[in-house]
Amino acid sequence: MSQPVQPPNQPQQPYGQPVDGNPYAGGPGQGAPSAPTGNPYGQQPPAPTGNPFAGQQPGQGAPFGGGAPFTPAPPARNSVLLGVAVALGAAIVAGILYGVIAGSIEREVGYAAVGVGFLVGFAASKVGGSNPAVIAASAVFSIGAVYVGQLIGISMILADVAQIPFSEVVGDHFDAVTKAWSQEADFMTYLFLGLGAVAAVGGAKKAG
């Protein structure tokens, strides 16, 4: 006696039968769908904050590569007036030193005059740049520094000869000092003045 034939292609349940009462269990070869967490915003991406760089970690560079997006401009060079002021201050200091050296050895030294000019020009141009006004001021102040140094040297010699204090010679007999300079001035005296000016121009170009 034959068995009853089952009808072909019986419909199957799309998600399989529930397993142990779990309605979300999938069929064979299928993963179970994730259960809802109860937080409707759990899977949403973070909302934009309006700051395009907010998501970067500390230490990261700009979004287009390189370092900071804007490089600060280099500081501007100091003004011409500051360079002239430095030239004047350097001339005063160098002139005093030159005078002390000349008065101590009772003679002038050409290298010392060159050193005075070079120091004045170099210091002024280092601060004020290679501006022609700074170079010209350095040359003029160098001539004055050498001249003041010569007067200081003569004052030291006169104070030593007259056995009186140096301050008294400068304060009470300065006219005698300038008169002595005029009488003793020769070609070498003016040459030293010129050397100071030339050295100042050289020092300014060296610094610039």
C-alpha positions in Angstrom: 0.0 0.0 0.0 1.6 3.3 -1.0 2.5 6.2 1.2 0.8 9.6 0.6 3.1 12.0 -1.4 3.9 15.3 0.3 3.2 18.4 -1.9 6.4 20.0 -3.2 7.9 23.4 -2.1 6.1 23.8 1.1 6.3 27.3 2.4 8.9 28.0 5.0 8.9 30.6 7.7 11.3 33.5 6.7 13.1 33.8 9.9 12.9 30.2 11.2 11.2 29.0 14.2 11.6 30.7 17.5 14.4 29.2 19.5 13.7 28.8 23.2 11.2 31.6 23.1 13.6 34.1 21.4 11.7 35.7 18.6 14.9 37.4 17.2 16.8 34.2 16.6 17.6 33.8 12.9 17.4 30.8 10.8 20.3 28.6 9.8 23.2 30.7 8.3 21.7 34.0 9.4 22.9 36.2 12.2 20.5 37.3 14.7 19.4 41.0 14.3 20.7 43.2 17.1 18.2 44.0 19.7 17.2 47.6 20.3 19.1 49.3 23.1 16.4 51.7 24.1 18.6 54.7 23.0 17.3 56.1 19.7 20.5 58.2 19.4 23.0 55.4 20.2 24.1 54.7 16.6 23.9 58.3 15.2 27.1 60.1 14.3 28.2 63.1 16.5 26.5 66.3 15.6 28.6 69.0 13.9 29.9 71.7 16.3 30.7 74.4 13.7 34.4 74.1 14.3 36.2 72.2 11.5 39.2 71.6 13.7 37.3 70.3 16.7 37.9 66.6 15.9 41.7 66.9 15.7 43.9 65.6 18.4 46.3 67.9 20.2 49.5 68.2 18.3 48.0 67.5 14.9 48.9 70.0 12.1 46.7 72.0 9.9 44.2 70.1 7.7 46.2 71.0 4.5 49.5 69.8 5.8 52.5 71.7 7.2 52.6 73.5 10.5 50.6 76.4 11.7 48.2 77.8 9.0 49.7 81.3 9.4 53.4 82.0 9.8 54.1 85.2 11.9 55.9 87.8 10.0 59.5 88.5 11.2 59.9 91.5 13.4 60.7 94.7 11.7 64.2 96.1 11.8 64.8 98.8 14.4 64.3 102.4 13.4 67.0 104.7 12.1 66.7 106.9 15.1 67.5 104.0 17.4 70.6 103.3 15.3 71.8 106.9 15.6 71.2 106.9 19.3 73.3 103.7 19.6 76.0 105.3 17.5 76.1 108.3 19.9 76.3 106.1 23.0 79.1 103.9 21.5 81.0 107.0 20.5 80.9 108.4 24.0 82.1 105.2 25.5 84.8 104.5 22.9 86.0 108.1 23.0 86.6 107.9 26.8 88.5 104.6 26.4 90.6 106.1 23.7 91.4 109.1 25.8 92.4 107.0 28.8 94.7 104.9 26.6 96.3 107.9 25.0 96.8 109.7 28.3 98.2 106.6 30.0 100.9 106.1 27.4 101.2 109.8 26.5 100.8 109.2 22.8 98.2 108.4 20.3 97.8 105.0 18.6 96.4 104.7 15.1 94.9 101.3 15.8 93.0 102.7 18.7 91.4 105.3 16.5 90.5 102.6 14.0 89.0 100.6 16.8 86.9 103.5 17.9 85.4 104.0 14.5 84.8 100.4 13.8 83.0 99.9 17.2 80.7 102.9 16.6 79.8 101.9 13.0 79.3 98.2 13.8 77.1 98.8 16.9 74.9 101.4 15.1 74.4 99.3 12.0 73.7 96.2 14.0 70.7 98.0 15.6 69.6 100.5 12.9 70.5 98.6 9.7 72.5 99.7 6.7 70.6 102.9 6.3 72.8 105.7 4.8 71.7 108.0 7.7 73.0 105.6 10.3 76.3 105.1 8.4 76.8 108.9 8.1 76.0 109.5 11.8 78.5 106.7 12.7 81.2 108.4 10.7 80.5 111.9 12.3 80.3 110.5 15.8 83.5 108.6 15.3 85.4 111.8 14.4 83.9 113.4 17.6 84.9 110.3 19.7 88.5 110.5 18.5 88.6 114.2 19.1 87.2 113.8 22.6 89.7 111.1 23.3 92.5 113.3 22.2 91.3 116.0 24.6 91.0 113.5 27.5 94.6 112.4 26.8 95.9 115.9 26.8 94.0 116.6 30.0 95.5 113.6 31.7 99.0 114.7 30.6 98.5 118.3 31.9 97.1 117.0 35.2 100.1 114.8 35.6 102.6 117.7 34.8 100.8 120.3 36.9 100.2 117.8 39.8 96.5 118.8 39.9 93.4 116.6 39.8 92.1 115.6 36.3 88.7 117.0 37.2 90.2 120.4 37.9 91.9 120.5 34.5 88.7 119.6 32.7 86.4 121.8 34.8 88.6 124.9 35.3 91.2 124.8 32.5 89.4 123.3 29.6 90.3 126.3 27.4 93.9 125.6 28.1 93.3 122.0 27.0 91.7 123.0 23.6 94.5 125.5 23.1 97.1 122.8 23.7 95.3 120.6 21.2 95.4 123.3 18.5 99.1 123.9 19.1 100.0 120.2 19.1 97.8 119.2 16.2 99.7 117.9 13.2 99.1 115.7 10.2 98.9 112.6 12.3 96.3 114.2 14.5 93.9 114.8 11.6 94.8 111.4 10.1 93.6 109.7 13.2 90.3 111.6 12.9 89.9 110.4 9.3 90.8 106.9 10.3 88.0 106.9 12.8 85.4 107.9 10.2 86.6 105.4 7.6 86.6 102.6 10.2 83.1 103.5 11.1 81.9 103.1 7.6 83.7 99.7 7.4 82.2 98.6 10.7 78.7 99.5 9.5 79.0 97.6 6.3 80.4 94.6 8.2 77.4 94.6 10.5 74.9 95.1 7.7 
